[in-house]
Amino acid sequence: MKRLAIPHEELNNRPWTPNDSLMSMAEFHDWWADRQAGGHFVVDQVPFSALRDWNFEASTGNLGHVSGRFFSVEGLQIREGGLVTKAQPIINQPEIGILGIVVKEFDGVLHCLMQAKMEPGNINTLQLSPTVQATRSNYTRVHRGTGTRYLEYFVGAGRGQVLVDVLQSEQGAWFWRKRNRNMVVLVTGDVPVHEDYCWLSLAQIGELTHVENLVNMDARTVLSCMPFALPDAAAASTGEPFRDALINSYQYQPDETWAHARHTPSEILSWFTEAKTRCEWSARLTPLDAVRGWSRDDMQISDDAGTNFRIIGVSVEAGTREVKSWTQPLLFPRGQGRAAFIARPIDGVLHLLVQARPEYGLMDMVEMAPTLHLLLGEDLSDVPEFVRDALESSGAEVRYDNVLSEEGGRFYHALTRYQVIEVGEDVPVEVPPNFCWMTVRQLIDLLRHGHYLNVEARSLLACIHSLC
């Protein structure tokens, strides 16, 4: 990957320690507690009849906003061989929002301007968020609220130096072809810091990814796309085999043969293209009233079996948001998801076992996902036997394990257990066609483009950065 056009060569050779930061971790936690105490946050479930400016359309049963903006809850229908095999509600949000982080160097250390942001679906109300996290309806002020802080650094003539600008997908099981613009911009001048924002170094943010439900999904996806501050190859001599193999996994390979990676980039792209050709189903939107096996009363839309998610309505009060009170629908999962990368060294280079995973709501049908990706209602009986065997192998060691929240603006208390599990040489390098061993660097290179890595894989990649 080509270096970004900023002077990071010296930066990359520096240790990324919290001691180089503007704010100590103790000061951060004090600031965080103050933000929790300073906001007035109330979220209550309410009947659909209490939703202001939201209606069920008479002809379709779709739940939408009177403005025609924001998002709608519609039906999704899956066909295989001409037969309908699955139907469910799905969130349709066609507009593209901005997830953006402003970065700036202080004394040679890159810092990110992060926000303590309330979302109605967050299990703990506030989570650490990007500088800007806004749908197009929000930042164009369809809600008639105040403007989006720091938006000027991402759009218009005065924006900062663009380091990252890529469209990335979100949950294909719950969203219909949802994409957001993931951006990172570098600034050099003074930036006024609002009380709900603070500067944190990458090392500090990495440390905070080990705190349950603190760094939100939108921050994680943007952080995963940041291709700088990678560990130097000279650092791979710590005497800790996992860390050394991980650092080696970040490096360019020494020649065009990619001798120390299991597969070349061309082989990976061919494998991924082949996986897409194996999809023999088609997905389309359908009226919500036409979805069979789901029922609606005044409090929720739910599957008749009671094993899937629900759609509920909430009333929100938030003193720190652009609009101080509103109502909206949310998708409410039953249970907790799980996403895990199986990792093993191959010739001294850590490889992650990547899955080509179809999801009905994805724009391109298939994206690269963690080895293990379980939604609510799924368990290990739903995954291939060799994955179960690898997870239960005698040499398996958990290197990262934390529960993190999914997007709180559309989902209510949606939690996923994220893991990185190292396995030994008893786990084979020969794997079924839907899986492929890749280095961390190969995954990072793919993030220059959209629609390769799904949001769970990107979340885990952001967390893996903290293990170096």
TORTIZA-450134 format. One record per residue: y negated, z, x negated of N, C-alpha, C, O in turn. Coordinates in steps of 0.1 Angstrom, whole numbers, plus 5000, padded with zeros to 4 digits. Last residue first. Layout:
YZXYZXYZXYZX...
***
This chain:
505351875010505251834996504851954987504651934975505251945036506351995029506351965014507152005006503251825051503051965047504152015038503952135033504251575058503251585047503051725042502651745031505751645080506451625067505551625056505851675045503951625100504451755096505151755083505051845075503551355102502351435099502851575094502251635085506151285110505651235097504451315093504251355081506251395136507051445125506551405111506651485102504451225149504151365148504951425137504451515129505750975146504450995139504151145138503651195128507951025162508150995147506851015140506851075129506651045186507351165181507651145166507551235158505450795190504650915188505351035183504751115175507150545170506750605183506050735180505950785168506250285149506750415150506250475163505050465167505250015158506450035149507050175151508250195155502849985171504149955178505349945169506349885172500449875147500849945158502249905163502749795159500149925111500249845123500749925134501350025133500250105092499050025091499049935104498049875107502750215094501750275102500350205101499450235107504350115074504450055088503350105097502950035106503850285053503350145052503350075066502449995069505250505061503750515060503150375060502150345067507850415059507350455072505850455072505150405081507950385031508250275039507650295053507150205060507550655023506550555019506750425028505750365033509950775031508650815037507650705035506850675044512650535033511850635026510550665034510150595043515350505057514050465051513450575043513650695046518350395072517750495063516450435057516450315052518750325107518450275093517850385085516950455089520550245137519950335128519750275114520450175110522050075152520750115158520050215149519050265153524550025139523449925138522149975143521049915140525550325121525650225131524450135132523350175126525550345084525350405098525450295108525350175104526250455053526550355062526450405076527150505079525950695041524750605041524950485050524050425054527350995056527450855050526050785050525250805059527351315045526851235056526651095050525951075041527951435022529051415031528651335043529451275050525651485008526351355005527551335014528051215015523751675033524351645019524951505019524851425028520551695050522051695049522451645035521651595027517751855064518351785052519851805053520451905056515851805091517051865087517651785075518051675077512951885107513451795096514651875091514551985086511951895142512751945130512851835120512951715123510252015171510351925160511051975148510752095144510552055204510952125192511152015181512051925182507952005226509051945219509252035207508352075199506552055259506852105246507952035239508951995246504152045283505151965277505351995262504451985254502352165301503252245293504452165288505552205289501651875316501552015318502652085311503852075315499951585305501151655307500951805308500051855301497351485301498151415311499451495315500051475325496251645282495351585292496151515303495551495314498051725263497751815273496751765284496451835294500751575248499351545252499051635264499551615275502951835235502551695237501151685244500551795246503152095211502852045224502651895224502151835214505952215192504552165193504352095206505352045213507852435174507652385187506152345188505252425185509652365143508452425150508352355164508652245166510852335113511352365126510152435133509852555130512052195083510852215092511452235106512352165110514552215071513352215063512052235070511052285065517752325075516552295082515352315073515152425067520552175062519552285060518252245066517752135064524052105060522752085067521852205065522252325067526552125049525352125040524052105046523052105040528352095069528252225062527052235053526452345051527051945099527751935086527452065078526452135080525851915123526752025122527452035108528352115106524451685121523651805124524551925122524052035118526551505117525551525106524851655109524651735099527751505142528551555130527551585119527751685112525751395158526151535160526951595148526751705144525751145147524551225146524951375148524451455141528251055154528051065139526751155137526651225127528151035182528951135175528651155161528651275156524850985196526150935190526851045182526251135177523951195225523651125212524951085205526051135209524551355247523951215249523651145236523051035237525351595239526351505244525851365246526651275248522951735233523651665222524851575227525251485219521051645263521551735253522351655242522351535243518351605287519351555278519851665268519051755265516451735301517651705308518751635300519851615304513751595283514251705291515451645299515551535303514951395255514051435265514551545273515751585272515551385221516151425234514951455243514051535239516351235194515251225203515751255217516151165223517251205160517551275173516251285181515251325177515751045142517251035144517651095157518451025164512650935157513451025149514951005152515350945162512050575160512050705165512850795155513550755147510450265165511250345156511050495159509850535161510750105197510050155186510950245177511950285182510949855222511649935212510649985202509849905197509049735241510449775245511149875235511749975240506449705237507349615230508749655231509649625223505249895253504749755254505749665248505949545253507350135270506750075257506349935259507049855266508750235291507250215292506650155280505450135280511450265284511050165294509550145295509150035299512450245250511850325261511250235271510550135267514850225224514250165236513650275245514250385247514750295190514850355203514150275214512950265214516250295161515550205169515750235184516850215189515850585140516550525152515650415158514450435159516250675106515350625117516250555128517150485125516650915084517450835092516650805105516450885113514850915053514950965067515750865075515650745074515551005019515450905030515550975043516251075045514351094988514651135001514451015011513450945011515950994958514850964967515151004981516250964987518251014943517051104940515851084948514851144946520050844956519650814942518350894939517450834933519050984985519850874980519350834967518150784966518851285003518551214991519551104988520751124990518251285038519151315027518751235015518151125016517551395071517051355058518151375048518851485048516951345105517951385095517551315082517151205081514351445124514751355114515851415106515751525101514151525159514551565145514851445137515551355141513051665188512951545180513251595165512551685160513351765222513751785208513651655200514151555205511751925250512351815243512751855229512451965224512452155276511852125263512552015257513752005257511852185312512552205300511752155288510652125289510551945331511452055332512152075319512951995315507051845329508451835325509251965329508652075330504651725349505151855345506651845342507451835351501751545348503151535347503751665341503351705331498951595370499551615357501051595358501651625369495851505387497351515386497751535372497051495362492851705390493651585386495151615387495551725388489451825392490851825396491551705392490851595390486952015374487451895380488851925385489452025383484152145357485252165366485652035372484851945374482352055337482752195337483952225347484652325345482551795315482551825329483051965330484151995325482851835288481751755292481451775307480351775312483852185282484152035283482851965289481952035293483652455280483352385268483552225270483352155260484452575304483052585300482652495289481452475286486452465328486352465314484952465309484252355310488752465354487452515350487452525335488252595329490752265376490352305362488952355361488052295367493652235395492152255395491752315382492452415378496251995397495652115392494152105394493552005395499351875411497951865410497351995405497952105407502351715396501651825403500151795403499651705396505351565393503951535393503251645401503651665413508151655372507451655385506051615382505451615371511151535355509751595355509251595370509951535379514551615365513551545358512151605359512051725363516151755382516451765367515451695359515451705347516351745410515651855404515951865389515951985384517251535425518251615418517651735411518451825407515051415435515851485444516851575437517251675443512051455415513351385418514251475426514151605425508851505431509951545422511151465425511351405436505551575434506451465435507551495426507351515414504051865451504651795440505351665444505751645456502751965474502552035461503151955449502651975438503251825497501851845494501651905480500551915475505951615486505451705496503951725491503451655482508151345479506751395478506451495489506751465501510951245460510351285472508951345469508751405458513251005447512151095445511451125458511451035467515150815453515650935446514551035443514751135436513150515447514250595454514650715446514650715434509950405451510850475441511950555449511550645456508150305468509450235467510350295457511550245456505850445465506550465477507950405477508850435484504750335442505350465441506250495454507250565452505449995436504750095444505450225443506750235443506149925401506449905416505650015423505250115418506249765370505649855379506049815393506249705397509349695352508149655359507649765368508349855372511649595327510849705334509649645340509049555335514949495319513549465321512949575329513549635337517549485295516949535307515549485308514949435298518749445271519149355282518549395295519049355306518049445238517649505250517949405261517349295262518549325214519749375221519349445234520249485242516249255202517049145209518149195217518749125225515449485189514749445201515549335209515549335221517149485167517349585177516649545190517149585201516149265152517449255158517649355169518249325179513749385143513749275152515049255159515049225171514849585126514049625138513949505148514049535160516049425106516849525114516149565127516749565138513749305096514849225103515749315111516149275122512449515085511849445096512849355104512749335116514249595066513949685077513349615088513649635100514349375049515549415056515249505068515849495078511649385039512149275047513349305055513549265066511749635025510849615037511349495045511249505058515149715016513849655013513049645026513549655037516950025016516749885022515349835017514449925015517150245000518350195006518150055011519049965010515350244970515350254984516650194990517150094984515350174944515650314947515550344962515550464966514749904942516049944937516450094941517550124943513149694952513149824958514449894955515249944963512549464939513949474944514049604952515149624959510149464928510249404941511649424947511849394958509849804913509849654913510149594926510349674936509650074918509150024905509149874905508449814896508150174950509350154941508850064929507949994930505650414956506050274955507250264947507450344937506550744969506050654958506450504961507450474968507650924986506250874989505850764979504850694982510051004975510050924987508650864991508650764998509351184955509851044951509750954963509650834961508851394972507751334965508151194960507251104961511451444980510451414990509251344983508751244988512751524957513251404963512151354974512051234976511251754952511251644942511651514949511051414947512051904974510651874972510551754963509751664965514851934969514351874982512951824980512551714983514952064943515551934946514951864958514751744958512652194924513152214938513652074942512851984945511652134900512852204900513452234913514452294914509451974900509252114903510452194901510352314901508751704896509551774886509351924888509152004878506851524907508251534912509151594901510151534897504351464899504551604904506051624908506351734911504151204892504351304881504651444886505051534878503651084915505051074911505251184899506351234898501451264937501651184926503051194921503751294921501251254973501651324961501851224949502451114952498251114988499751114987500151184974499351174964495751064998496051204993497651214993498151324996496250835024495650875012496051015009496751085018496650705050497450675038496850715025496950635015496950845081496050855069496750825057497550915052498550855103498150725099497250725087496750615082498951115108500151045103499650905097500350855089496551195120496851235106498051155100498051135088496951075145495851025136496151065122496050985113499051235155499251095154498151035144498450945137497951495154499051465146499251315144499551265133495851485173495551515159496751465150496551405139497451455196496451345192496051365177495851265170498951695197499551565195498651455190498951375181497351965179497751895191498351755188498251705176498252255163497752115161498252025172499452005173499652465179498252475174497652335172496652305178502352525186501452475196499952485191499152525200503052745159503452685172502352645181501452725183502252635127501952735137502252675151501852565154502552435109503652535110503452645120504252735121500252305109501352235116502552325117503452295124498652455091498552485106499652415114499852455125499152335067499652465069499652505084500552575089497852095072499252095070499852225072500852245078495252185073495752135085497352125084498052155093495052265046494952365056495552315069496252385076495252015033496252125030496152235041497252275046492951885042494251835046495351945044496351955052490452125052491052035043492451995048492952055057488152125079489352185073489852075063489751955065485252215096485752135085487052205080486952325076485052255132484952305118485552205109486352125113483652305165484152225154484152295141483352385139482152435184483552415187484252325176485452285178479552445174480352565173481852545176482652625172478952145155478852215167479752335166480752335158477352045126478652095131478452185143477852295142475851745116475651875122476951925129477651845135476351615085476951605099476651745105477251845101474751425060474851555067475451525081475051435088476651145047475451225050475751355056476951395058479151025045478551085033477351165036477051255028482250975062480850985062480351055049481151125042484950765072484350845062482850855063482250745065487150775100485950725094485450825084485450945086490050675116489550775106488350705100488350595095491750635147490650595138490450715128490550835132493650485171493650585161492750545150492950445144493450415204492850365191492850485181492050575183496350405223495150465220494750415206495550375198498350295251497950285237496550355235495750355244501050265273499850335269499550315254500550325246503050145290502350065280501050125275500050065273503150405311503350255311502450185301501250175303504650715301503450625302503850475303504850435297507050825298506150885308504950795311504250815321508450705278509250765290508350805301508850815313506750655258507250545266508050585278508350505287503950825247505350845253505750735262505250715273501950575230502350705233503650715241504350605242501050355202501650385215501650535218501450615208498050265185499350325185499750365200498950395208495950055168496350095181497850145180498650085174493750155141495050095146495350145160495150265163492050215115491750175128492950095133493049975130490850395088491950375096491450325110490550385115488250385077489450395068490750365075491650305069485050275080486350285086487450285076487550195068482250465075483150375068484550385074485150495073480650535107481050565093481950455088482250355095478150355127479350435125479750445110479150385102475850235136475750345126477050415123476950525118476450035155476049995141476050105131476150085119479450145173478050105171477750075157478550095148481750415169481350295176479850265173479050355170482050645154483150555156482850425162483550325161479850805153480450785140481650685141482150635131479150845180478450755172478950725159478650615153480751055189481150925192480450825183481050715180479951325186480351255174480851105177481351045168480651415220480151445207480751365196481951335196480051225248481151265239480551295225479951205219477651355273478251255264479351315255479451435253478451525305477651505292478351405283479551375285479551335334479351455326478451425314477851315313480451135350479051175352478751305344477851385348482851005346482851145353481451205355481351305361482150795332482450765346482450905353482150905365481350785305480750885314480950845328480050865337482450655284481450575291480950655303480050605311484250845276483050825268482050725273480950715268486050845299485250965295484050935287482950985290487050585300486350645311485450765308484350785313488350585275487150505277486350545289485150545289489150925265489450795272488150715273487050765271488951095234488351065247488850925252489050835245488351275210489551255217489151225231488951315239486951325178486851265191488151235197489051185191488251495159486751495162486451445175485751505183491451615172490551525164489051545168488751615177492251965176492151825180491351745171490651795163494052255183493252185172493352035174494451975174493752385216494552335205493652255195492552215199493652615243492952555232493952505221494952575218496052665262494652635265493952555254493752435256498652685258497852795252496352755253495552805245499752465269500352595273499552715268499652815273497652215283498052295271498652435275498052505283496652085305498052095303498552175292499752195290493852075301494452145312495952165312496452265317492552145269493152045278493852125289494452225286489952225247490752265258491252145266490552045268489752215212489652145224490552205235491752225233488152245184488952335192488752285207487752315213488351985160487752035173488752135179489952115179487451895127488451915137487751995149486852075147486851685101486051765112486951775124487251675131488451725070488451665084487651755093487851875093487851665036487951755047487851675060487251565060488651625002488551555015488751665026489751735026486951734975488051754983487751704997486751735003484651714959485751634956487051654964488051594961482851884973483251914960484551844956485451904950483851735001483051844997483651894984484751934983483951425019484351505007483351615004482151595005485051385053483951385043484451465031485251565032485951225084486351285071485151285061484351185062486551235118485551215108486051295095486351405096489051095137488751205128487651155118487851055111489850995171489250975158488951095150488551205156491050815195491450935188490950925174491450845166489850655223489650675209490150815205489750915211491650455248490750555243490650565228491250485221491950185268492250235255491250335251490050305250493350155301492250165292492650225279493550315279495750195317495550075309494350075299494450005289497850405325496450425320496150305311496250315299500150525346499550395342498150415338497250445347502950715346501450725345501050585339501450545329505550695370505050675356503550675356502950635366508550775388507150765387506750745372507550785363511550565387510850685385509350665387508850555386514750415386513450415391512850555390513550655391517450215376516650335374515350315380514750205380518649975382519550085376518750215375519450315373518849705402517949815399518849935394519649985402520249405389520349525397519349625393519049645381520149195371519649165384519749285393519249275405520949305347521849215354521449195368522349165377518849565353519849515343520749435351521349475361515649705357516649615362517549575350517049545339513649975367514349915356515449825362516249875371510350055378511750005382512349935370511749855364507950295386508550215375510050175380510750265384504950365404506450365403506850265392506150175388502150565394502750455401504250465399504750565394499250725391500650755391501250645400501050645412496450625369497150635382498550665380499150645370493350705353494750665353495250675367494550725376490250605349491050715344492550665343492950595334489350415379489350435364490350555361491150595369488850395405489650295399489850305384490450215378487450595417486650505408487450385404486950285399489350755429488550665437487650565429487350465435492450755412491150805413490250705421490450585420495750755428494750705418493450775421493250835432499050715434498050815433497050775423497350765411500650485457500250515443499050625444498250615453501350405481501750545478501250575464501550695460500750145491501650165480502150305477503250325472498950165512499850045511500950065501501950005502497350395507498150375520499150275518500350295523497250585478496950455484497850435496499050445495496250915477497450825477497050695485496650705496493451005456494050975469495350895467495550825457490751195443492151145441492751125454492751205463488451335448488351205443489651135439489651035432490051645444488751575447488751435440489051425429492851775457492351695446491151625450491151545460493951905479492851965473492251885461491251925455496251765485495151755494493851815489492751785494498051845466497451715464496251705473495251635470497452195459498152085466497351955464496151955461497352325425496752315439497552205446498152115439497452545398498152435405497552445420497452545426494652605377495552655388496252525394495552425396493052715349493852605354494852655365495652745362490152805333491052845344491752715348491152615351488152935308489152835311490052885322490652995321485352965290485853005304486852905308486452795312485253055256485252955266485853015279486653115279485253265237483953215241484053115253482953085259487853315229487153415237485853365244485453405254488453095215489353135226488553225235488553205248486553105195486552995204487353025217487052985228487453345182486053335188485953225198485353245209489853255172489853365182488453365189488453395201488853065153489653025164489753125176489653095187487453225135486753125143487553085155486953065166489653365125488553435132487753345141487453375152491053155114491653225125490653315132490753335144489153075093489552985104490153065116489753035127489153305077487953265085488253175096487653175107491753285068491353405075490053375083489953415095491553045053492453055065492053175074492153165086488052975045489453035042490253035055489753015066486352675043486652785051487952845047488952765046486252465025484952525029485252665036484352755035488852475000488252445013486952515015486652615009490452524979489452424977488552394989487752314989492352694988491252754980490152654977489052694974494352544999493352595008492152655000491052675006494852264978495152404981494052454990492852404989496052004965495452024978495752174982496652194990495251934931496152014940495352034953494252074953494351604923494051744924495051814933495551754943494851334923495451414912495151564913495551644904493351234944494851244946495451324935496651364936490751244933491151324944492651344945493151454948490751034915490651174910491151274921491751374917491150834935492050844924491950984918493051044915489350794956490350904958491250914946492151004946486650664965487150714952488150834953487750944951487750414988486950534985487450594973488650564969489250205001488050174994487150304993485950294996492750284997491550275005490350264996490250314985495150094979494350204980493150184989492650074990497849924995496649914987495750044990495750095001501250004992500050005000498850004991498750074981
***
